[in-house]
Structure formats: C-alpha cells, structure tokens
C-alpha cells in the first residue's frame, strides 16, 4: 500500500513540475512571436523602391 501512495505522490509531483516549467517557455515564445511580426513593419512597395 505504501508503494502505491509513494508512486502516486511522485507522479503528481512530476506533473506539477512539468506545468511550472512550461509556463515561462510559453511567455518566451509569445515574445519571440511578437518580435517576428514587427520585422515587416517598414515594408515598401516595388514602385517606391524603384523611385
């Protein structure tokens, strides 16, 4: 019985650690996504480039 309880506690702790460590990585991805969207902010058309 003790082995089952210890195993259950270890599994729950593993899931908690996975959730805690994934949240900062999602914030980094959203920040990176925001930066890549701004790369095309200063686009010029072909006609403006020729003039």
C-alpha positions, 0 to 999 in steps of 0.5 A: 500500500505504501508503494502505491501512495509513494508512486502516486505522490511522485507522479503528481509531483512530476506533473506539477513540475512539468506545468511550472516549467512550461509556463515561462517557455510559453511567455518566451515564445509569445515574445519571440512571436511578437518580435517576428511580426514587427520585422515587416513593419517598414515594408515598401512597395516595388514602385517606391523602391524603384523611385 
